[in-house]
Amino acid sequence: MDELIKSGALPERTREVFIPYLERGMSTVTKDALMVAAAANVSIAVEHIVLQAVEIGLVPVG
């Protein structure tokens, strides 16, 4: 879980909310929710990067 936080995959606001839980120990459900939030954030970032690449012509469409 520490690797996830250090990776930068989570937005700062999300880290601020979840770090206290990490320090006290969190439930499996909360850990799972945090992993889903990180995966969604990474997915959105990758989609944004690809759309920008298409927009400026780095990636051919079609």
C-alpha positions as CSV (number, residue, x, y, z in Angstrom):
1,M,0.0,0.0,0.0
2,D,2.9,2.4,0.7
3,E,4.1,1.9,-2.9
4,L,0.7,3.1,-4.1
5,I,0.9,6.3,-2.2
6,K,4.5,7.0,-3.1
7,S,3.8,6.3,-6.8
8,G,1.8,9.5,-7.2
9,A,-1.2,7.5,-8.6
10,L,-3.5,9.1,-6.1
11,P,-4.5,12.7,-6.1
12,E,-3.3,14.8,-3.2
13,R,-6.8,15.2,-1.7
14,T,-7.3,11.4,-1.8
15,R,-4.0,10.8,-0.1
16,E,-4.9,13.4,2.6
17,V,-8.1,11.4,3.4
18,F,-6.6,7.9,3.3
19,I,-3.1,8.4,4.9
20,P,-4.6,8.6,8.5
21,Y,-6.3,5.3,7.9
22,L,-3.0,3.8,6.7
23,E,-1.3,5.0,9.8
24,R,-3.9,3.5,12.1
25,G,-4.4,0.4,9.9
26,M,-7.4,0.1,7.6
27,S,-9.9,-2.5,6.8
28,T,-9.7,-4.7,3.7
29,V,-12.8,-2.9,2.3
30,T,-11.1,0.5,2.6
31,K,-7.9,-0.8,1.1
32,D,-9.9,-2.2,-1.9
33,A,-11.7,1.1,-2.3
34,L,-8.3,2.9,-2.3
35,M,-7.0,0.6,-5.0
36,V,-10.1,1.2,-7.1
37,A,-9.6,4.9,-6.7
38,A,-6.0,4.7,-7.8
39,A,-6.8,2.5,-10.8
40,A,-9.5,4.9,-11.9
41,N,-7.2,7.8,-11.6
42,V,-4.5,6.1,-13.6
43,S,-7.0,5.1,-16.3
44,I,-8.2,8.7,-16.6
45,A,-4.7,10.0,-16.8
46,V,-3.8,7.5,-19.6
47,E,-6.9,8.4,-21.5
48,H,-6.1,12.1,-21.2
49,I,-2.5,11.5,-22.5
50,V,-3.8,9.4,-25.5
51,L,-6.4,12.0,-26.4
52,Q,-3.8,14.8,-26.3
53,A,-1.5,12.7,-28.5
54,V,-4.3,12.2,-31.0
55,E,-5.1,15.9,-30.9
56,I,-1.6,17.0,-31.8
57,G,-1.1,14.2,-34.4
58,L,1.3,11.9,-32.6
59,V,-1.1,9.0,-32.9
60,P,-2.8,8.2,-36.2
61,V,-6.6,7.7,-36.0
62,G,-8.3,5.0,-38.0
